[in-house]
Each structure stands twice: as C-alpha cells, then as structure tokens.
Amino acid sequence: MIIWTGDSPSHDLWQITEDDVAKTIEQVTELIKEKFPGVPMYMTLGNHDFHPPNTQDMSLKRTAHLKNIASLWEHFIGPEAAE
C-alpha cells in the first residue's frame, strides 16, 4: 500500500506556475502507476498542490484543476469517485 500525502510540487513558490503544479502531480501519478502496478494507493492533496498555495476552496466545488486530478487518479479511486 502507498500513502501519498500530497505537497508534491516544489516549495520554491516564487519560481513555479500553475502548469508546473499540474505537471508535477501528473508525473508523480504516472511514476507510481509505472513502478508500483497493482499496489493500492491512498492519496490526498496538500496545500502546495494548488497555485497559488493555500487557495483551494475545499467546498465541493469542482474546479478544472480538481477535475484534472480526479481524471489522473481514476485508476486508483475508481470512476464513481472520480466523477
């Protein structure tokens, strides 16, 4: 089992963009899928998994960023949760 606690993007906030954050989450997701096939994974998002950090409205609002992450993680969380 893998527990991914989030906060994967670099913490040098003045040098990263929203696109960098999204790409990092995608790269880490793909790396885990490739290196640990079939291993259950439980993940959460950290405050640096958004740009700028600490700005995500954690209500049930589905932003484009959250939809993208749900799509990336559907392999692990299933289609119903990704919806």
N, C-alpha and C positions, 0 to 999 in steps of 0.2 A: 504494500500500500504506500502511496505517495501522498503526503500532505503538503500542498503548495500554499504558502501563507501570503502570497502576493508581494507587492512592492518590488516587482522585478526591474522596472526601468531604473536607469541611473539616477542618483540623487543630486547630481550637479544641475539643479533646476534651471539655472541661467543658460544652459547650453543645449537643452533638449526641447523638442517640439511635440505637439500633439501626435504628429505622424510617428515620431520616434517612440512614443509610448505605445501606440498601437502595434508597431512593428516588433517591438521587444516582446510584448505579450504573445504575438503570433509566433515568433521564433522560439520562445521557450515552450509554448504548447507543442509545436511541431517536433522539437528536440525530445521532449518527454514521450510523445507518441512513437517516435522512431526508436529511441533507446530502451524504452520500457513497454513493449507491446503487451497488451493484456493485463497490465498491472492496474488495479483500481486507483483512481486519483480523486482526491477531495481538495477543492481549491476555494480560495476566497480572494477578493480584491483588496488591495491595500490603498492607503491614501495617495501613494505616488503612482497608482495605476490610472490616474486621470490627469488631465492637463488643463489648467494649472492644478497642482496637487491640492488636496483638501477641498475641492469644489463640487464633488458629485452630490447631487440631490438624491439621497438614498430612499426617497419615497418609491413607489412602484412605477415611477415614470421610466419609460423605455427610451433612452437616448440612442442615437446612431452608434455611439461608442459601445454601449451595453449590448445592443443587438449584434454588433460585430463579435464581441467577446462570447456571447451565447452561441453564435454560429461556430466559432473556433472550438468551443468546449462541448458542443453537442455530442461528440464521440464519447465523452466521459459522463455527461449529465443526462443524456437521452433527449429525444426530440420534444417530449412534453415539457420538460424543464426549460429547454432552450426556447420554447415558444413564449 
